[in-house]
Amino acid sequence: MIEVFLFGIVLGLIPITLAGLFVTAYLQYRRGDQKFMAKGKDIRVTVILECTSCDQKSVNKESTGISRYITQKNRHNTPSRLELRKFCPCCCKHMIHAEIKK
């Protein structure tokens, strides 16, 4: 049996095997190693949306830059490339922004 202390106060006696588990879990928690927790599935992924018209204009040097947005999508619900109408500050109007590769 081992006495368990917390801030100098005796909490009680616990068997050695439980004490070892408690100390190990506490040390892993303090170090940030949370290996005992379950890891979730990465269903939501971060994607970058880029303006399609600015991309075409940049070849002709008409545009000052390319508008990009960062958002998330659910991989199971939208397996294809994501396209949204977002405001483009370079074009000064709402344009189609398509997902690009990272």
HELIX and SHEET records of a PDB file:
HELIX    1   1 ILE A   16  ARG A   31  1                                  16    
HELIX    2   2 THR A   52  ASN A   60  1                                   9    
SHEET    1   A 2 ILE A   2  LEU A   6  0                                        
SHEET    2   A 2 ILE A   9  ILE A  14 -1                                        
SHEET    1   B 4 ARG A  68  ASN A  74  0                                        
SHEET    2   B 4 ARG A  44  CYS A  51 -1                                        
SHEET    3   B 4 LYS A  93  ILE A 100 -1                                        
SHEET    4   B 4 GLU A  83  CYS A  88 -1                                        
END                                                                             
